[in-house]
């Protein structure tokens, strides 16, 4: 398996922010979404997006062979 980073800096920042927001709305501030199942799904999806931003690795990108990192980005 290929565990190289494949998420660029801007992509990682957007994923981290969006995932944190979705996780918060779905799992912590449950008053914003009336349907509990939809809130849990949103929260779990937010955690997945957040973790892919933190680790800078997206399994879906690996499957399709996409890489949003540029060659001059540091490790």
Steps between C-alpha positions, in 0.01 A plus 500: 500500500605854431497715815660811352336834564273592212311802638641845435532779755190699395298180464609391851406835656156494336440138600605566860275803537202351322534167681525668840190705427303200378609291798399774740158552344433128465625369833527786752246769414214264420236771526572627149389179326164352599558151356734309733608247238593774253693680773703188581572435132611861457721476809668178393555633149649815654741292710613310189561825310677652802733203537588497130594868534711442810687199358508652149404170346175425319420134424266601218780701338720189520236286332456734205867598479451870577748714693433861601850553643748701300858385459643789703290437816696397806431186699 
